[in-house]
Amino acid sequence: MTRPVITQPQLVPVTSIDTGLPAVPAPALTPSAIRERLVQAAGWTPEFAGDGGRFADRAPAGAAVLVPLVPREGGLHLLLTRRTDHLRDHAGQISFPGGRVEPEDDGPVATALRETEEEIGLPRRYIEVLGQLPVYTTVTAFQVTPVVGLVQPGFTLAPDPAEVAEAFEVPLAFLMNPAHHRHHRFEFAGAERRFLSMPWQGPEREYFIWGATAAMLRNLYRLLSGA
């Protein structure tokens, strides 16, 4: 099946917004509460397991990303990246730092920490791993393990200009409120794709968080809300 390529996701019609679902309460958005929920997540079935590589023409490949949570005044923030516009895959998209599992990596945590240091220059000594979310399989057949980490303030980022245009932070409470979760539907040449988005208006620009990144965040929402 040919994968319908979405080059301007922000223009795809919104089919619904989850205003009827409750936001994750503030007490559940603390490092200790998140760690406890992740420990309890063994055997938990996520809302979005991914597209299963149904449009891919290659064998599945392992990957891992870091879901970096930074304590700030007023609550936790999520550190995200915007990919450079010249990349062959996912150009300009909002993503977690991470990438493909390499043979020398000792599991997904090692991959997530290595890729984070390579992509944005965040040393692993600042990161405390809180746990992992279930694997998410992308349309391109990457089996991605999201590793949730608490990042202690005091770090200085050095994004790799070949891959990362910028790194920025979004309040976790914003992302864990379904009133900001939008559902989209896209159809082209008989093929259909559905995706979530969570647009965030930053100080200078809007960041259109969508696709796999939004789906993994939605899974985090479901876990923390107990839904």
C-alpha positions as CSV (number, residue, x, y, z in Angstrom):
1,M,0.0,0.0,0.0
2,T,1.3,3.5,-0.9
3,R,1.7,5.7,2.1
4,P,-0.1,9.0,1.7
5,V,2.6,11.6,2.4
6,I,1.5,14.5,4.5
7,T,3.7,17.6,3.8
8,Q,1.4,20.2,5.4
9,P,-0.3,18.5,8.4
10,Q,-1.6,21.8,9.8
11,L,-3.8,22.1,6.7
12,V,-5.4,18.7,7.1
13,P,-9.0,19.1,8.4
14,V,-9.7,18.7,12.1
15,T,-12.4,16.0,12.7
16,S,-12.7,16.4,16.4
17,I,-11.2,17.9,19.6
18,D,-11.2,16.0,22.9
19,T,-12.8,18.8,25.0
20,G,-14.9,16.2,26.8
21,L,-11.9,14.4,28.4
22,P,-10.5,15.6,31.7
23,A,-7.0,17.1,32.0
24,V,-4.4,15.2,34.1
25,P,-4.6,16.9,37.6
26,A,-1.5,18.7,38.9
27,P,-0.7,16.1,41.6
28,A,-0.3,13.5,38.9
29,L,2.2,15.6,37.0
30,T,5.0,15.5,39.6
31,P,8.2,13.4,39.0
32,S,7.3,11.0,41.9
33,A,3.7,10.5,40.6
34,I,4.9,9.9,37.0
35,R,7.6,7.4,38.2
36,E,5.0,5.5,40.1
37,R,2.6,5.3,37.2
38,L,5.4,4.1,34.9
39,V,6.2,1.4,37.3
40,Q,2.6,0.3,37.2
41,A,2.5,0.3,33.4
42,A,3.7,-3.3,32.9
43,G,1.2,-5.0,30.7
44,W,-0.7,-1.7,30.1
45,T,-2.2,-1.4,26.6
46,P,-1.7,2.1,25.1
47,E,-4.4,3.9,23.1
48,F,-2.0,4.2,20.1
49,A,0.3,1.3,19.3
50,G,1.2,2.9,16.0
51,D,0.5,2.1,12.3
52,G,2.5,-1.1,12.4
53,G,4.6,-0.1,9.5
54,R,1.7,-0.9,7.2
55,F,3.0,1.5,4.5
56,A,6.7,0.4,4.9
57,D,8.5,-1.7,2.4
58,R,11.3,-2.8,4.8
59,A,11.9,-4.9,7.9
60,P,11.1,-3.3,11.3
61,A,14.0,-1.5,13.0
62,G,14.5,-0.7,16.7
63,A,14.6,2.9,17.9
64,A,14.3,4.9,21.1
65,V,13.5,8.5,22.1
66,L,13.8,10.4,25.3
67,V,10.8,12.1,26.7
68,P,12.7,14.8,28.7
69,L,10.8,16.4,31.6
70,V,12.4,19.5,33.1
71,P,11.3,20.9,36.5
72,R,10.6,24.6,36.1
73,E,8.8,27.1,38.2
74,G,5.1,26.3,37.9
75,G,5.6,22.6,37.0
76,L,7.3,20.2,34.6
77,H,8.1,21.2,31.0
78,L,8.7,18.9,28.1
79,L,11.8,19.5,26.0
80,L,11.3,18.9,22.3
81,T,13.2,19.5,19.1
82,R,12.4,21.0,15.7
83,R,14.1,19.1,12.9
84,T,16.0,21.0,10.2
85,D,14.2,21.6,7.0
86,H,16.8,19.8,4.8
87,L,16.5,16.3,6.3
88,R,15.3,13.5,4.0
89,D,12.9,12.2,6.6
90,H,10.7,14.2,9.0
91,A,12.1,17.6,7.9
92,G,10.9,20.5,10.0
93,Q,8.8,18.2,12.3
94,I,8.6,18.4,16.0
95,S,10.1,15.4,17.7
96,F,11.7,13.9,20.8
97,P,15.5,13.5,20.7
98,G,16.3,10.0,19.7
99,G,17.0,7.6,16.9
100,R,17.9,4.2,15.6
101,V,19.3,1.5,18.0
102,E,22.9,0.8,17.2
103,P,24.7,-2.5,17.8
104,E,26.8,-1.1,20.6
105,D,23.7,0.2,22.5
106,D,22.8,-1.8,25.6
107,G,19.0,-1.5,25.3
108,P,16.6,1.4,24.5
109,V,17.7,3.5,27.5
110,A,21.3,3.6,26.2
111,T,20.0,4.5,22.7
112,A,17.8,7.3,24.0
113,L,20.6,8.8,26.2
114,R,23.2,8.5,23.4
115,E,21.0,10.0,20.7
116,T,20.0,12.9,23.1
117,E,23.6,13.8,23.7
118,E,24.4,13.6,20.0
119,E,21.4,15.6,18.9
120,I,21.1,18.4,21.4
121,G,24.3,18.1,23.5
122,L,22.4,17.2,26.7
123,P,24.8,15.1,28.9
124,R,23.3,12.0,30.4
125,R,24.5,13.0,33.9
126,Y,21.6,15.5,34.0
127,I,19.1,12.8,33.3
128,E,17.3,10.4,35.7
129,V,15.3,7.7,33.9
130,L,11.8,7.4,35.3
131,G,10.6,4.6,33.2
132,Q,9.4,3.6,29.7
133,L,6.2,3.7,27.7
134,P,5.1,0.9,25.5
135,V,6.7,0.5,22.0
136,Y,5.2,2.7,19.3
137,T,5.5,1.5,15.7
138,T,5.7,4.2,13.1
139,V,4.4,4.1,9.5
140,T,8.0,3.6,8.4
141,A,8.3,0.5,10.6
142,F,10.5,1.9,13.4
143,Q,9.6,0.3,16.7
144,V,10.2,3.2,19.0
145,T,10.6,2.9,22.8
146,P,9.8,6.2,24.6
147,V,12.1,6.5,27.6
148,V,10.8,9.1,30.1
149,G,13.5,11.0,31.9
150,L,13.7,13.8,34.5
151,V,16.3,16.4,33.4
152,Q,17.8,18.5,36.2
153,P,18.1,22.2,35.3
154,G,21.5,23.8,34.9
155,F,22.3,22.2,31.5
156,T,23.4,24.0,28.4
157,L,22.2,22.6,25.1
158,A,24.3,22.4,21.9
159,P,22.0,21.2,19.1
160,D,23.6,19.5,16.2
161,P,22.9,22.0,13.3
162,A,22.8,19.1,10.8
163,E,19.7,17.6,12.5
164,V,18.1,20.0,14.9
165,A,17.0,23.6,14.0
166,E,16.1,24.4,17.6
167,A,15.1,22.9,21.0
168,F,12.2,24.4,23.0
169,E,10.1,23.6,26.0
170,V,6.3,23.2,26.4
171,P,4.5,23.0,29.8
172,L,3.6,19.4,30.4
173,A,0.2,20.5,31.8
174,F,-0.7,21.9,28.4
175,L,0.1,18.7,26.6
176,M,-1.8,16.6,29.2
177,N,-5.0,18.5,28.7
178,P,-7.1,16.8,25.9
179,A,-8.8,20.1,25.1
180,H,-5.6,20.7,23.1
181,H,-5.7,17.3,21.4
182,R,-7.0,17.5,17.8
183,H,-7.9,14.6,15.5
184,H,-7.2,14.8,11.8
185,R,-8.1,12.6,8.8
186,F,-6.2,12.6,5.5
187,E,-7.1,10.6,2.4
188,F,-5.2,10.5,-0.9
189,A,-5.4,8.0,-3.8
190,G,-7.5,5.5,-1.8
191,A,-5.2,5.5,1.2
192,E,-6.2,7.0,4.5
193,R,-4.2,8.3,7.5
194,R,-5.5,9.6,10.8
195,F,-3.3,11.5,13.2
196,L,-3.3,13.7,16.4
197,S,-2.0,17.2,16.8
198,M,-1.3,19.4,19.8
199,P,-0.4,22.9,18.4
200,W,1.6,25.0,20.9
201,Q,1.9,28.7,20.5
202,G,5.4,29.7,21.7
203,P,6.6,33.2,22.3
204,E,7.6,33.7,18.7
205,R,6.0,31.0,16.6
206,E,3.5,28.1,16.7
207,Y,4.9,24.6,17.0
208,F,2.7,22.0,15.3
209,I,3.2,18.8,17.4
210,W,1.7,15.9,15.4
211,G,2.1,12.4,14.2
212,A,4.1,9.9,16.2
213,T,5.2,12.5,18.7
214,A,1.6,13.5,19.5
215,A,0.6,9.9,19.6
216,M,3.2,9.0,22.2
217,L,2.2,12.0,24.3
218,R,-1.4,10.9,24.1
219,N,-0.3,7.5,25.4
220,L,1.4,9.3,28.3
221,Y,-1.8,11.2,28.9
222,R,-3.8,8.0,29.1
223,L,-1.3,6.5,31.5
224,L,-1.2,9.5,33.9
225,S,-5.0,10.0,33.8
226,G,-5.7,6.4,34.5
227,A,-8.0,6.3,31.5
